[in-house]
Amino acid sequence: MSKVKFYYGEKIPLEMHKVRIVQKLNLPPIEQRLEAIQEAGNNTFLLKNRDVFMDMLTDSGVNAMSDRQQAAMLEADDSYAGSETFTKLENKVKEIFGTEYFLPAHQGRACENIISQTYVSPGTIVPMNYHFTTTKAHIVLNGGRVEETFLDDALQVNSDNPFKGNLDINKLVDLIETNGADKIAFVRMEAGTNLIGGQPFSLENMNEVRKVCDQYGVMLVLDASLLADNLYFIKSREERCKEMSIREITREMADLSDIIYFSARKLGSARGGGICTRSKEVYTKMREYVTLYEGFLTYGGMSVREMEAIAVGLEETMDINMVNQGPQFIEYMVDELQKKGVPVITPAGGLGCHINAMEFVGHVPQNEYPAGALAAALYLVSGVRGMERGTLSEQREEDGTEILSNMELLRLAMPRRVFTLSQVKYAVDRIGWLYENRELIGGLRFVEEPKVLRFFFGKLEAVSNWQEKLMAKFREDFGDSL
Ligand code: F0G
């Protein structure tokens, strides 16, 4: 892998691209930020982007696009059926994954809807290395259940396991033996496990999972939404793969999967999604759902311009200098925060930097949503918008019991090739200050709580006037600074 060494020994990520289009940012003063976050019901999803300085909510649909992607968008073929753009995308998918069949869908959860409707039925089980919110929702909606078969390590905040996203083979075998292979809808492996801090699985682990799937005749489904990061980690952390190209690693992963699906809001740095398979039977079973829910088979609810951009984006993902940008910036941020004593998930993963709210605000009880409170507090003191990934992102039991999440994380996503290092330094500075003043942060309670996916549009209030106190301390320490 090509690495640039700095003469004076500094270890910082170096961009292998230049910025040619920019978007103006706004950093409102803290008094305005307090109003904005309270109006948003302390839910960072409900903030208006005009009130946000660094949008670290997600990397979904907001990664920087390349000049080649933008150029390709001008060539799009808008035909309803048989679009040339679709053929281009289908061919690129075929070339990279070696899969004969491609079903387009408007985004990742649409793929999950189609796969779940086809393969999940009441009483079935989907073992996985960790669930994602929308994945679980679709499986449960179809009467199935998720069984987390992650490593014991996976939920340890600090670990030196380079592959905390591995699927536990013994747990998988036990689960299949106990329930019977006919109860397993499919095994799902999520590249770059989102909810546990963007932790990757190894190629060796995927090979072992495949063996188990073969032994019991069960399908293996790969969620490749965060594949780019996982590819980088396999190449940089797995001994056998050091000399393999990104393309070779991708192909081996694809060959091990029966179905691959992805959110192209992440993989391919555009907006869309799709399902790939080598099996005509699998393709035919799912096909009708595409026309029913998404659109005709040659666009699946996507704009053809986005499809052009995805085709180019997939090709660009095969470049190590593209896939290393996210993980290297994230590693920098994680290291800098650790130097300040801020509790973060280690080793640094993909997707973003994950702060351990359970420790950061250990005095806030879990039923007052510590990670949600921390997200609101960070926005207040910095204009940085992160995302709660903890109890708030869970769904209550049918009887209303709160499911307390295994982890309480504040996720600060690092959209690829979007922020400069000085912006990342700013975020580190404000997080460091907030950590020193963490005792001022209090909990949240719901004032409006939707039943499904409540974290998206639920509204909460502070349990006391802690936000006003935090603002006063900010003014004391920062004077008239923004
Ligand atoms: N799978 C994974 C691993 C994801 O991270 C996401 C989305 C999806 C599936 C669903 O894809 O959004 O296109 O419908 N993750 C986004 C995030 C929402 O912010 O982490 P989608």
Residues whose N, C-alpha, C, O or C-beta is under 5 A from the ligand:
A	BS01	F0G	L57 T58 D59 S60 Q107 G108 R109 A110 F132 T134 A191 N194 D223 S225 S263 R265 G272
